[in-house]
Amino acid sequence: MRRLILASDNPGKQREFAAMLVPLEVELVAQGALGVHAADEPFHTFVENALAKARHASAASGMAALADDSGVCCDALGGAPGVRSARVAGEGATDIQNNAELIRQLQGVADRAAHYSCVLVAVRSAIDPDPVIAEARWAGSIIDSPRGSNGFGYDPHFWLAEQNCTAAELAPAQKNRISHRGRALEELVGKLRREWRW
């Protein structure tokens, strides 16, 4: 079985990635399980941060690596919190703290349109000149009061008009089919089959 190091220690992301990669018969190994520390994320775009994380994990492990950078982008905030989604309330902030800070920033704002963005990068090695990149967006809006207990991150506040619920109220399998990460992973799986012959 092929092994792929996941440049993340987020258990929610690990579950979603593992479920979506089943068709490739890949053993997904979280970087923390191999003693690999998280990479710095100094860039202003999802693609640059994802590439940096993938290269870092591959260099530290000697394995092919998969990384994502994702977050929620609010129209009224000029795309923020964007790449700072996981730490908008400060380094080490919890999901609850980040959600509270986002709601505070949107207080009194009528335009609540937002989208989740996900960029996935896979590299065969730390110096792979031809990384596989997949990306997707998921449109929604931000509501003040959390709803649902599934998912993670901003899911309890991410309202989906077509489904008439938040992302946190979706069953995991349904979320994996329609979410930004689910659709980016579907694209990535196809590219890995074609380009890496996995």
Secondary structure, DSSP 4 states (H G I P E B T S, - for coil): -EEEEES---HHHHHHHHHHTGGGTEEEEEGGGGTPPPPP---SSHHHHHHHHHHHHHHHHSS-EEEEEEEEEEGGGTT-BGGGGGGTT-TT--HHHHHHHHHHHTTT-S--EEEEEEEEEEESSTT-SS-EEEEEEEEEEE-SS---SSS-TTGGGEEETTTTEEGGGS-HHHHHHHSHHHHHHHHHHHHHHHHS--
